[in-house]
Amino acid sequence: MRVTLSMIEGGDFKKAGAATSALKRLLKKINMDPADMRRAIIAAFEAEMNVVIHAYRGSMRAIIDSTEIEVEVRDEGPGIPDIEQAMQEGFSTASPAARQLGYGAGLGLPNMKKNSDVFEIDSTVGQGTRVLYTVCFRSQESSETGHNSIRAISTNCRQCLYCVRVCAPKALRVYDGKPQILRELCIDCAACIGVCKSGALTTASAMSEAQPFEEKVLLVPPHFLAQFSAAIYPSRVLAGIRKLAFREVYLTEAWENALRSAVIRYAAEEARQLPVISPVCPAIVNLIRLRFQSLIEVIAPFLSPFEAARNQFNGQKVVFVACCPCQLTALTAGSFSRNVEVMMPATFRHVVQRVVMEEGVEERLQQVRIIPPANGSALNGILEACGMRHVIDVLEKLENGRLRDVRILELYACECGCYGSPLLTEQPFVARYRWSRTQVEHAIAAKAIRRTAPLKPRTGMGLSADVSQAIEKLSELEELAKSLPGKDCGLCGAPTCDALAEDVVMGRARKKACPYVIDDAERAP
């Protein structure tokens, strides 16, 4: 399969990376081993940036078969007078403007050679440079199907298409007036629930308030406690919860703190490469396993805070308040889930509010809570990113090898972290402020728990488990996409024209779902 990925304009840093992104999109469709894919992507990005930094214009082309990918980048520019010198690490002729943007460190050509199996370069002064590299790859050996807790209620759908447009992994479709969730693509982030006004998207059923609480341990996240009002501060909510006859009540923040400490130690003492990604948000772990599979190896080998808390209470009856579908899915999977019950925030809110308002709960004087500057702080080298758009941006940079100055990443699918869950009602920044003014002492020695088995890639992005068949389907997809208008309007029920083309190739939709396509019968006079 031969493809021209993109023309590259010299000096256009705003569009820099477009050709690499196009290549990345193709490689993720053919069941390529993640480690080999990352090598191909890093080499492509370095080649593209060399054109942007040094040349007038250029192009990137690729030939893909079942065992290797060959990438050629040609440019028109000043050329390289001394290739041997240019291949030395640290040698750079980049302009001050490029250096100020963080490029031109003199690692481009060495990185291309390091990440390729075959590397060739030739250059003519005054004309330009040609780089040709080959990466031999294996097919992905093992993968898992995804599990999720978001459900569609077709009768409630008004076909507004908001869910289709907001879904980052493009897992939503609305065909024939019915919402459909592509389970293999859904990461349980709940963004679709947040924009659905008709109730067509919801979470899987969890326990109701009718369940008896005696002899059970309750684990509640701090962001739930900040969901009431200015008159009902978190400490008052917590006092009300303690009147509900649970045997014990703990905050999941204790396990969040334990995980952060464990990841900091892991990054300092064990990690083979930096940055390390904290598994604090299960939706982001799902996203990486699906879309950024070459980064699975840099996820710290620990369970999420909710999973760690569940395992620490193994054998006891435990009730969790889960504020997003990915937490619900994580808690109800595996052998440790036998004694676990999960309550969603809307249900538990009614229970707590009734106790607080009807019976009255004495509230201790509020104190300003001193929070260690970990989240979003340079202390310990932790970078926090919240919201899917920002997270994907960070992961793209990491996959391209552009985050060398960060030690740890804490990534959250929701804006403002878990305070921004679509299943919660309070404005996220207000809720976080209220919690920051609450003094709480954790009465348990929470533990960070290591995974017993490594994370595996998720199926879903690939067109076929067989590389040769995937390449055939990819060629068909590319040709079909050219015949679509490229408006990405979503009127067909798919998020983009490329998504519709893929659905047609995979037998999930028909081309005439696009309202702009005129078939041969309609063209006839």
Secondary structure, DSSP 8 states (H G I E B T S, - for coil): -EEEEEEEETT--SSTTHHHHHHHHHHTTTTB-HHHHHHHHHHHHHHHHHHHHH-SEEEEEEEE-SSEEEEEEEEESS--S-HHHHTSTT-----HHHHHTT--SS-HHHHHHHT-SEEEEEEETTTEEEEEEEEE--B----B-----EEE-GGG-----HHHHH-TT--EEEETTEEEE-TTT-----HHHHH-SSS-EEE-----TTS--TT-EEEE-HHHHTSSBTTB-HHHHHHHHTTS--SEEEETHHHHHHHHHHHHHHHHHT-SSS-EE----HHHHHHHHHH-GGGGGGB-SB--HHHHHHHHTTTS-EEEE--SHHHHHHHTSSGGGTTEEEE-HHHHHHHHHHIIIII-------------S-TT-SGGGEEEEESHHHHHHHHHHHHTT--TT-SEEEEESSTTGGGG-TT--S-HHHHHHHHHT------S-----B-SS----BSSS-S-SSHHHHHHHHHHHHHHHHTS------TTSSSSHHHHHHHHHTTS--GGGSTT---HHHH--
